[in-house]
Amino acid sequence: MARIIDGKALAAEIRTDIKDEVDMLKEDKGLAPGLAVVLVGNDPASEVYVRMKKKGCDEMGIVSFEHKLSEDTTEEDLLKLVDSLNKDKKVNGILVQLPLPLHIDEEKVINRIDPIKDVDGFHPTNVGKIVIGDENCFYPCTPYGVQEMIVRNVEDLKGKHLVVVGRSNIVGKPVANMMIQKSERANCIVTVCHTATKDIGYYTSQADILVVAAGRPGTITADMVKEGAVVIDVGTNRIPHPDDPEKMKLVGDVDFEAVSKKASAITPVPGGVGPMTITMLLANTVKACRIQNDEE
């Protein structure tokens, strides 16, 4: 039976380190890392995420700047707000909560954020730095959390075959680009599978490390997994609860019960990758504070 990779426990461990670093920045340099979160509209899921981010900031001693805008906010007004946050020295990190209302161009907004404040890691400058292996950048938060889980659960990554299922700009591509780099935290042989892959199982069954971000429950079954593989399930899907169809159950992209009997380690859903995402956002905010003040 696979060892469970407890995302909550790992996130708590990392947050202890973040809190220590924030305390040191305040005591030694008089710096207080600041994160600005911009929410446009009233999307319920986004509102939950924003509350969780504020709670995380409060616990770590990071200053939180919240900007809640109405659904009918114009693109021009949002861009003006981003410009003002770029100039505000108290703000080290800027996060514009996605999705945005349809009348606003998300790409234009992301590109407007100063790359040294792009703690979400979506700006083309940071994406490009990830591709070329420049560590002076910000990794997208979920892939960053995935990497932490891998690093802490696989002793020697050099030459390990890592297979990513999914090619999104948010998870699949960043994970592949991060894990192929020549560093102690990567140096893997990387294969990416996606919707055009004819026989995904052919590739996943060769993986020493399997990262699944397909967005579909039951994508990976036990026959598609190598004995002893480390499996990171990024999926979050809501399906009718088997014991009560009127309720919903949160599951990943992996058949957890069956795959956990073959894997050496596996992340659960919920309680796996999810808790790591906001934690790595906080880590990026502290890193941004250091970078900006070193440059000054």
KEDREN-85115 format. One record per residue: z, x, y of N, C-alpha, C in turn; residue in one letter. Coordinates in steps of 0.02 Angstrom, whole numbers, padded with zeros to 5 digits, always signed. Layout:
ZXYZXYZXYa/...
This chain:
+00000+00042-00060+00000+00000+00000+00000+00044+00063m/-00040+00025+00112-00048+00065+00172+00015+00066+00215a/+00026+00121+00248+00078+00125+00298+00055+00086+00360r/+00098+00047+00389+00081+00007+00448+00088+00050+00511i/+00036+00054+00550+00039+00090+00614+00065+00041+00666i/+00127+00048+00685+00161+00001+00729+00145+00016+00802d/+00101-00024+00831+00081-00013+00900+00137-00024+00950g/+00182-00070+00935+00238-00083+00980+00284-00023+00984k/+00299+00005+00926+00344+00063+00923+00313+00124+00957a/+00248+00135+00945+00214+00192+00974+00209+00184+01050l/+00193+00123+01072+00189+00110+01144+00257+00122+01177a/+00311+00102+01145+00378+00112+01172+00394+00187+01178a/+00372+00225+01128+00383+00298+01128+00346+00330+01187e/+00283+00310+01197+00243+00338+01252+00271+00317+01319i/+00295+00255+01323+00322+00231+01386+00385+00269+01406r/+00423+00292+01357+00482+00333+01372+00460+00397+01407t/+00405+00428+01382+00378+00488+01413+00351+00474+01483d/+00318+00417+01491+00291+00398+01557+00348+00389+01607i/+00400+00354+01585+00458+00343+01630+00489+00409+01652k/+00495+00456+01605+00523+00522+01621+00479+00557+01672d/+00412+00551+01664+00366+00585+01709+00369+00553+01779e/+00373+00487+01781+00378+00452+01846+00442+00473+01882v/+00497+00476+01845+00561+00496+01875+00557+00567+01902d/+00522+00611+01866+00515+00681+01887+00472+00686+01950m/+00418+00646+01953+00375+00646+02012+00414+00624+02074l/+00457+00574+02065+00496+00549+02121+00547+00600+02144k/+00581+00631+02096+00635+00678+02112+00608+00745+02139e/+00556+00772+02107+00531+00838+02124+00482+00838+02182d/+00440+00786+02186+00387+00786+02237+00390+00727+02285k/+00437+00682+02274+00442+00624+02318+00383+00577+02311g/+00352+00575+02252+00293+00534+02241+00311+00472+02199l/+00283+00416+02218+00292+00354+02179+00222+00328+02160a/+00202+00336+02097+00136+00312+02077+00129+00237+02092p/+00069+00219+02117+00057+00149+02136-00005+00121+02103g/+00000+00060+02076-00057+00027+02044-00071-00039+02079l/-00133-00048+02101-00154-00111+02131-00194-00150+02079a/-00174-00212+02068-00209-00256+02021-00237-00315+02061v/-00302-00326+02053-00336-00379+02089-00357-00433+02040v/-00335-00494+02052-00353-00551+02010-00389-00603+02052l/-00450-00620+02032-00490-00670+02067-00494-00733+02023v/-00470-00789+02049-00473-00851+02011-00410-00863+01970g/-00413-00912+01925-00354-00934+01888-00365-00934+01812n/-00400-00883+01787-00410-00879+01715-00343-00868+01681d/-00322-00913+01636-00255-00909+01606-00242-00843+01570p/-00291-00819+01530-00281-00756+01494-00272-00698+01543a/-00313-00698+01596-00308-00644+01646-00240-00646+01681s/-00215-00705+01695-00150-00711+01728-00094-00683+01684e/-00100-00694+01618-00051-00666+01571-00054-00590+01572v/-00114-00562+01570-00122-00490+01570-00093-00459+01634y/-00106-00492+01691-00081-00466+01755-00005-00466+01756v/+00026-00519+01729+00099-00521+01726+00126-00465+01682r/+00092-00452+01626+00114-00399+01581+00108-00331+01614m/+00055-00322+01653+00045-00258+01688+00099-00248+01741k/+00116-00301+01777+00169-00295+01828+00236-00279+01794k/+00250-00313+01738+00312-00300+01702+00315-00226+01680k/+00258-00200+01654+00256-00131+01633+00268-00083+01691g/+00238-00098+01748+00248-00056+01808+00321-00056+01828c/+00352-00115+01830+00422-00120+01850+00467-00079+01803d/+00453-00082+01738+00494-00046+01690+00486+00030+01696e/+00426+00052+01715+00412+00124+01719+00429+00153+01788m/+00444+00111+01837+00456+00135+01904+00393+00146+01944g/+00337+00117+01921+00273+00121+01956+00270+00064+02006i/+00249+00078+02068+00244+00027+02119+00184-00017+02104v/+00194-00083+02104+00140-00130+02088+00118-00168+02150s/+00053-00166+02163+00025-00203+02220-00020-00258+02191f/+00000-00320+02201-00039-00376+02173-00080-00410+02227e/-00142-00424+02209-00188-00459+02255-00219-00517+02216h/-00193-00577+02228-00219-00637+02195-00266-00673+02244k/-00329-00679+02225-00379-00709+02268-00404-00774+02236l/-00427-00819+02278-00451-00883+02254-00518-00876+02218s/-00534-00926+02177-00595-00928+02137-00658-00922+02181e/-00655-00949+02242-00714-00949+02285-00718-00889+02332d/-00677-00837+02318-00681-00775+02357-00752-00747+02353t/-00779-00726+02409-00847-00700+02409-00848-00628+02383t/-00906-00609+02359-00915-00540+02336-00901-00491+02393e/-00924-00508+02452-00915-00465+02511-00841-00454+02525e/-00801-00508+02522-00729-00501+02535-00694-00460+02482d/-00715-00468+02419-00685-00428+02365-00701-00354+02374l/-00763-00340+02393-00783-00270+02404-00745-00239+02463l/-00732-00280+02514-00693-00255+02571-00622-00238+02550k/-00594-00280+02505-00526-00266+02480-00526-00200+02440l/-00576-00191+02398-00581-00129+02359-00586-00069+02405v/-00626-00075+02458-00633-00021+02507-00565-00003+02538d/-00526-00055+02555-00461-00042+02587-00413-00009+02538s/-00416-00029+02474-00373+00001+02423-00393+00073+02410l/-00458+00087+02413-00482+00157+02405-00451+00202+02458n/-00441+00175+02519-00416+00215+02574-00339+00219+02576k/-00306+00173+02542-00234+00168+02544-00202+00222+02500d/-00167+00270+02531-00138+00326+02494-00079+00306+02450k/-00051+00248+02462+00004+00224+02420-00023+00199+02353k/-00087+00183+02351-00119+00157+02291-00155+00214+02254v/-00131+00230+02195-00162+00283+02154-00212+00256+02104n/-00200+00194+02082-00245+00164+02033-00265+00094+02055g/-00329+00077+02043-00354+00010+02059-00382-00021+01996i/-00360-00082+01982-00386-00119+01925-00407-00189+01949l/-00471-00203+01942-00496-00270+01957-00501-00307+01890v/-00460-00358+01881-00457-00394+01818-00523-00429+01803q/-00550-00416+01743-00611-00449+01721-00593-00503+01670l/-00634-00556+01663-00698-00567+01698-00688-00592+01769p/-00739-00581+01811-00741-00607+01879-00781-00672+01879l/-00772-00714+01931-00814-00774+01937-00888-00755+01935p/-00929-00801+01911-01000-00787+01900-01039-00767+01963l/-01016-00788+02021-01053-00771+02083-01039-00700+02107h/-00996-00663+02071-00980-00594+02091-01009-00546+02039i/-01043-00495+02063-01074-00445+02020-01021-00395+01997d/-01000-00399+01934-00947-00355+01908-00965-00282+01914e/-01027-00265+01898-01049-00195+01901-01043-00167+01972e/-01061-00207+02021-01057-00185+02091-00985-00172+02111k/-00939-00214+02088-00868-00206+02104-00840-00144+02070v/-00855-00135+02007-00830-00076+01970-00855-00011+02003i/-00919-00012+02022-00949+00048+02052-00920+00063+02121n/-00889+00013+02153-00862+00022+02220-00793+00056+02218r/-00759+00053+02161-00694+00085+02155-00702+00161+02155i/-00660+00194+02194-00661+00268+02196-00647+00293+02125d/-00690+00337+02098-00680+00361+02029-00611+00392+02016p/-00580+00421+02067-00514+00452+02056-00458+00400+02057i/-00477+00336+02070-00428+00281+02066-00448+00232+02011k/-00500+00247+01974-00526+00202+01922-00487+00209+01858d/-00426+00183+01858-00381+00191+01800-00402+00148+01740v/-00452+00105+01749-00480+00067+01693-00533+00108+01656d/-00558+00161+01688-00606+00206+01656-00675+00177+01648g/-00695+00130+01692-00760+00098+01685-00812+00124+01735f/-00792+00161+01785-00840+00186+01835-00888+00235+01801h/-00953+00233+01820-01003+00278+01789-00984+00352+01792p/-00948+00371+01844-00927+00442+01848-00879+00459+01792t/-00831+00416+01779-00784+00429+01724-00819+00423+01656n/-00864+00375+01649-00901+00367+01587-00941+00431+01573v/-00974+00457+01625-01013+00519+01617-00970+00578+01598g/-00910+00583+01628-00865+00638+01612-00841+00634+01540k/-00831+00574+01515-00812+00566+01445-00867+00592+01400i/-00929+00576+01417-00986+00596+01376-00992+00672+01372v/-00982+00706+01429-00990+00779+01429-00926+00816+01410i/-00872+00779+01399-00809+00811+01378-00767+00838+01433g/-00775+00813+01494-00734+00834+01551-00669+00793+01549d/-00613+00826+01535-00550+00791+01528-00520+00770+01595e/-00549+00792+01650-00525+00773+01716-00555+00705+01736n/-00537+00655+01695-00564+00588+01705-00513+00538+01678c/-00532+00475+01680-00489+00422+01652-00524+00389+01593f/-00490+00388+01536-00518+00355+01477-00504+00280+01482y/-00552+00238+01461-00537+00166+01458-00475+00155+01416p/-00434+00107+01436-00366+00102+01409-00363+00086+01334c/-00404+00040+01310-00402+00025+01238-00426+00084+01196t/-00484+00115+01211-00504+00174+01174-00452+00231+01177p/-00420+00238+01235-00368+00289+01243-00310+00275+01195y/-00291+00211+01190-00239+00192+01143-00259+00203+01071g/-00322+00189+01055-00349+00201+00988-00344+00275+00971v/-00365+00318+01019-00362+00390+01007-00291+00413+00994q/-00243+00387+01033-00173+00406+01023-00150+00388+00953e/-00170+00329+00930-00151+00308+00862-00181+00354+00809m/-00242+00374+00819-00276+00418+00772-00243+00487+00772i/-00233+00515+00832-00204+00582+00838-00135+00586+00805v/-00097+00533+00811-00029+00533+00785-00024+00513+00711r/-00082+00495+00681-00081+00474+00611-00128+00513+00566n/-00166+00560+00595-00210+00603+00555-00195+00675+00574v/-00174+00714+00526-00150+00782+00541-00204+00828+00569e/-00261+00833+00537-00313+00879+00559-00378+00839+00566d/-00398+00828+00629-00457+00786+00641-00523+00823+00632l/-00522+00889+00633-00583+00928+00630-00626+00910+00569k/-00687+00887+00582-00733+00872+00527-00722+00806+00491g/-00672+00768+00513-00660+00702+00482-00718+00655+00502k/-00737+00613+00454-00791+00565+00468-00760+00502+00498h/-00775+00489+00561-00750+00430+00595-00808+00381+00604l/-00799+00321+00580-00850+00269+00587-00825+00215+00634v/-00864+00200+00685-00848+00147+00733-00893+00087+00719v/-00864+00029+00712-00903-00032+00704-00900-00070+00770v/-00956-00071+00806-00959-00101+00872-00982-00050+00923g/-01023-00072+00970-01051-00026+01020-01041-00050+01092r/-00988-00087+01104-00975-00112+01172-00958-00055+01219s/-00969-00066+01283-00951-00017+01334-00876-00012+01342n/-00839-00063+01319-00767-00065+01328-00730-00027+01272i/-00756-00031+01210-00722+00001+01154-00767+00047+01114v/-00819+00020+01083-00859+00058+01036-00888+00123+01061g/-00926+00120+01116-00957+00181+01144-00906+00232+01168k/-00854+00210+01207-00804+00260+01228-00768+00294+01170p/-00749+00256+01119-00715+00286+01061-00760+00339+01029v/-00824+00322+01020-00871+00370+00989-00877+00433+01031a/-00884+00424+01097-00892+00482+01141-00829+00524+01146n/-00771+00492+01144-00708+00529+01147-00695+00569+01083m/-00711+00539+01026-00692+00569+00962-00742+00621+00937m/-00800+00627+00970-00849+00677+00950-00839+00743+00987i/-00797+00743+01039-00788+00803+01080-00754+00859+01041q/-00767+00920+01063-00738+00979+01030-00669+00991+01061k/-00618+00958+01033-00550+00967+01056-00503+00951+00998s/-00440+00969+01005-00391+00955+00953-00380+00881+00943e/-00395+00842+00994-00385+00769+00990-00448+00733+00966r/-00497+00771+00942-00559+00740+00920-00593+00784+00867a/-00654+00806+00883-00691+00852+00839-00711+00818+00773n/-00724+00753+00776-00743+00715+00716-00819+00712+00709c/-00841+00697+00649-00911+00677+00637-00911+00602+00649i/-00952+00579+00696-00949+00509+00718-01012+00470+00699v/-01002+00412+00669-01056+00365+00655-01040+00299+00689t/-01090+00269+00721-01080+00205+00754-01123+00152+00720v/-01091+00098+00697-01126+00041+00667-01125-00017+00716c/-01177-00058+00712-01182-00116+00758-01223-00171+00726h/-01244-00220+00764-01277-00279+00736-01345-00263+00704t/-01374-00207+00721-01438-00188+00691-01430-00146+00627a/-01367-00131+00609-01355-00093+00548-01364-00138+00487t/-01410-00120+00443-01427-00163+00386-01371-00168+00334k/-01340-00112+00319-01287-00111+00268-01226-00075+00297d/-01185-00111+00334-01127-00080+00366-01081-00048+00314i/-01073-00082+00258-01028-00056+00206-01047+00013+00181g/-01112+00029+00182-01135+00095+00160-01102+00149+00202y/-01095+00136+00267-01067+00185+00313-00991+00182+00315y/-00963+00121+00318-00890+00115+00323-00855+00142+00261t/-00887+00138+00204-00856+00162+00142-00853+00239+00139s/-00886+00272+00187-00884+00345+00191-00832+00369+00242q/-00802+00323+00279-00759+00341+00335-00690+00365+00314a/-00671+00423+00340-00601+00445+00335-00559+00405+00384d/-00590+00390+00441-00557+00350+00494-00606+00294+00513i/-00582+00233+00510-00625+00176+00524-00597+00137+00583l/-00637+00133+00637-00617+00096+00697-00662+00034+00702v/-00631-00025+00701-00671-00086+00698-00661-00127+00762v/-00715-00136+00799-00714-00176+00861-00777-00219+00862a/-00783-00262+00812-00843-00302+00804-00838-00370+00837a/-00776-00394+00846-00767-00460+00877-00779-00518+00830g/-00772-00505+00765-00783-00559+00716-00734-00551+00659r/-00694-00602+00644-00645-00596+00590-00678-00587+00522p/-00646-00547+00480-00672-00536+00413-00732-00491+00409g/-00746-00453+00462-00805-00408+00462-00798-00355+00408t/-00737-00328+00400-00726-00275+00352-00682-00300+00295i/-00710-00295+00234-00674-00315+00174-00656-00252+00133t/-00615-00261+00083-00589-00203+00045-00643-00161+00014a/-00697-00192-00010-00750-00154-00043-00789-00110+00006d/-00777-00119+00072-00812-00080+00123-00771-00021+00148m/-00712-00010+00116-00665+00041+00141-00652+00094+00088v/-00654+00156+00110-00640+00213+00066-00565+00216+00048k/-00549+00233-00012-00480+00241-00034-00446+00294+00010e/-00389+00275+00040-00351+00322+00081-00372+00328+00154g/-00419+00285+00176-00443+00288+00245-00389+00265+00293a/-00394+00288+00355-00352+00263+00409-00393+00210+00447v/-00366+00149+00452-00404+00094+00481-00372+00069+00545v/-00411+00070+00599-00388+00046+00664-00427-00017+00681i/-00392-00074+00682-00423-00139+00694-00412-00160+00766d/-00467-00160+00805-00462-00176+00876-00474-00250+00889v/-00496-00286+00838-00515-00356+00846-00457-00402+00864g/-00471-00452+00905-00422-00505+00920-00460-00572+00918t/-00451-00608+00864-00487-00672+00854-00436-00727+00839n/-00449-00785+00867-00406-00843+00853-00441-00889+00804r/-00409-00902+00748-00437-00946+00697-00386-01000+00680i/-00407-01056+00650-00359-01108+00629-00309-01079+00580p/-00246-01094+00589-00193-01069+00545-00201-01099+00476h/-00201-01058+00423-00212-01084+00355-00159-01134+00332p/-00098-01128+00360-00044-01172+00340-00040-01235+00385d/-00072-01231+00443-00071-01287+00490-00134-01284+00533d/-00187-01319+00513-00251-01317+00548-00248-01336+00622p/-00194-01371+00642-00187-01390+00712-00163-01331+00755e/-00139-01279+00723-00117-01219+00759-00168-01163+00751k/-00163-01113+00795-00209-01056+00791-00171-00994+00769m/-00207-00949+00735-00179-00887+00712-00220-00829+00739k/-00186-00776+00761-00220-00717+00787-00233-00668+00731l/-00296-00650+00721-00315-00602+00668-00362-00550+00697v/-00371-00495+00660-00417-00443+00681-00486-00452+00651g/-00523-00397+00649-00590-00398+00619-00589-00376+00547d/-00529-00354+00523-00521-00326+00456-00482-00375+00413v/-00502-00381+00350-00463-00420+00301-00400-00380+00285d/-00348-00392+00325-00288-00350+00323-00256-00347+00254f/-00245-00404+00222-00210-00406+00158-00245-00363+00105e/-00310-00371+00100-00348-00335+00049-00357-00261+00066a/-00374-00248+00129-00388-00178+00150-00325-00136+00149v/-00268-00166+00164-00205-00127+00166-00186-00101+00097s/-00217-00128+00044-00203-00103-00023-00244-00040-00040k/-00295-00026+00002-00337+00034-00010-00326+00088+00043k/-00313+00068+00104-00305+00116+00158-00239+00154+00152a/-00237+00213+00184-00174+00251+00185-00132+00228+00244s/-00166+00205+00298-00130+00180+00357-00175+00129+00391a/-00145+00078+00421-00183+00024+00451-00144-00007+00509i/-00180-00030+00560-00148-00065+00615-00148-00140+00601t/-00093-00174+00616-00091-00247+00608-00119-00282+00670p/-00134-00345+00663-00152-00388+00721-00114-00453+00713v/-00070-00469+00761-00053-00431+00822-00005-00373+00807p/+00011-00335+00859+00060-00282+00852+00032-00213+00838g/-00035-00207+00842-00067-00143+00829-00093-00112+00893g/-00158-00116+00903-00190-00086+00962-00169-00120+01027v/-00158-00186+01025-00142-00224+01085-00089-00195+01129g/-00029-00179+01103+00024-00153+01146+00007-00085+01178p/-00041-00050+01149-00059+00016+01175-00100+00013+01240m/-00137-00042+01249-00185-00044+01305-00151-00039+01373t/-00102-00081+01386-00068-00078+01451-00029-00013+01458i/-00001+00011+01403+00035+00075+01405-00009+00132+01429t/-00072+00134+01404-00117+00188+01425-00141+00178+01496m/-00143+00115+01520-00157+00102+01590-00104+00133+01634l/-00041+00126+01614+00014+00156+01651+00009+00232+01650l/-00010+00259+01592-00019+00332+01587-00074+00356+01634a/-00129+00318+01637-00184+00336+01682-00162+00334+01755n/-00119+00286+01772-00096+00279+01842-00055+00340+01862t/-00012+00363+01817+00027+00423+01831-00018+00485+01837v/-00068+00489+01793-00116+00544+01796-00154+00543+01863k/-00172+00482+01885-00208+00475+01949-00165+00500+02007a/-00101+00484+02004-00055+00507+02056-00054+00583+02059c/-00050+00615+02001-00049+00688+01998-00115+00717+02025r/-00172+00691+02002-00237+00716+02023-00246+00711+02099i/-00230+00654+02126-00241+00643+02198-00196+00687+02240q/-00136+00700+02217-00091+00741+02257-00103+00816+02247n/-00130+00834+02189-00151+00904+02179-00210+00920+02224d/-00255+00871+02232-00315+00881+02273-00297+00886+02347e/-00244+00849+02366-00223+00851+02436-00186+00917+02451e/
